[in-house]
Amino acid sequence: MAQRVPDEYLNVWTSGPVTQYPWHLWTDGSTWQVQEGVDFDATPAMFISAAQTHADLMNLEVKSALVPSTWQVAEGGRIVLFRFYKPEDEDE
């Protein structure tokens, strides 16, 4: 059955490079871990910038962190942690 969604959703899918990632899944308020070369192909800094761009489009905030390479247990690219949230949720 069709569902009505906020107008901003369409902007996300038609606004250029931010569409290469499943932001619609990642904006659920959970903390996510993604790995360079597995979940994203950009540099970690570019991925974090794309997350910020998406947050701006959706009127959300995003917290992100690049896991220090000395802390990583997985082999491969750098790991980024991030969470999208509504600005008013941070006050609670």
C-alpha positions, 0 to 999 in steps of 0.5 A, a space after each residue: 500500500 502506498 504511503 505518504 512521506 515528507 516532501 523532503 524525501 524526494 529532495 534526497 533522491 534527486 539532489 545529486 551525490 547524496 543518493 549513492 547511500 541508503 540515507 533513508 535507512 540510516 536516518 532512523 536515529 540509530 548509531 551506525 558503523 560503516 567502513 571505507 571500501 565496504 560501505 562507502 568509496 569516498 574518503 572518510 572526510 568526504 563521507 562525513 561531509 555527505 552525511 552532513 549535507 543529507 542532514 541539512 536536507 532533512 532538517 536533521 543533525 548528525 554526530 559522526 566520528 572517525 574511529 582511530 586506526 589504532 582502535 580498529 579491529 577490522 582489516 580494511 578501510 577506516 571506520 566511521 560512526 554516525 547518528 542522525 537525530 532531530 535537533 530537539 531530541 538532543 535537549 532531552 
